[in-house]
Amino acid sequence: MAEGFVHERRTQVAGGLWVTQQLISAEPLTREQAAKIFAREPRLLHRGARVPAGRTG
């Protein structure tokens, strides 16, 4: 989809885990516009890896 109201980005982080970020907008955005917003909001990508309950790692 070239334009849309929902955009998603998946990135691999420390420990081999994946983070999915979703962007929902009130107006349709191009991929380029969504990429610029994701670039300004990298908060999730800098968190340390979490270990799910019941697992050790």
N, C-alpha and C positions, 0 to 999 in steps of 0.2 A: 504494500500500500504506500503510495507516494505521499499522501496527506491523510491525516486522521486525528481523531480525538484521543486515542489511546496509543501510547508508544511504550515499548519495553526494551530493556537492556539487561543482558546477562554478562557477568564478569566473574572470572575465577579469582579467588582471594587466597590468603594464607591457609595452609593445611589442605589445599586441593578442593575446598568447598566453593560453591557457586552462590553468588548474590544476584537476585533479580530485582531490578528497580523498575517501577511503573510510573508513567507520567500520564495524567488525565487532564485534558484541557477543555475549556469552555468553547474554544474556537479551533478549527482544524489547523494543525501545524504540519509543515514539511519535515522530512527527515532531518534536514540541516538545522531547522529551528529547534527541534527536539534535542538534537545532539548538543547544541549550545547550552540548553537548559541543563541537561545531564552533566555537562562539563562544569557548570557553576555549582552543582549540588553533589559533590563526591562523598558525602558524609558516610554512607554505608560502606564504601569501599575501604575505609581506613580503620574500621573496627577489627579487633582481633578475632580470630576464629573461635567459635564456641563449640564445646563438645556436647552433643545431645545427652539428656539424662540417661543414666544407666550404662553409659559408655565411658571408657577411659581412653586417654589419648594424649 
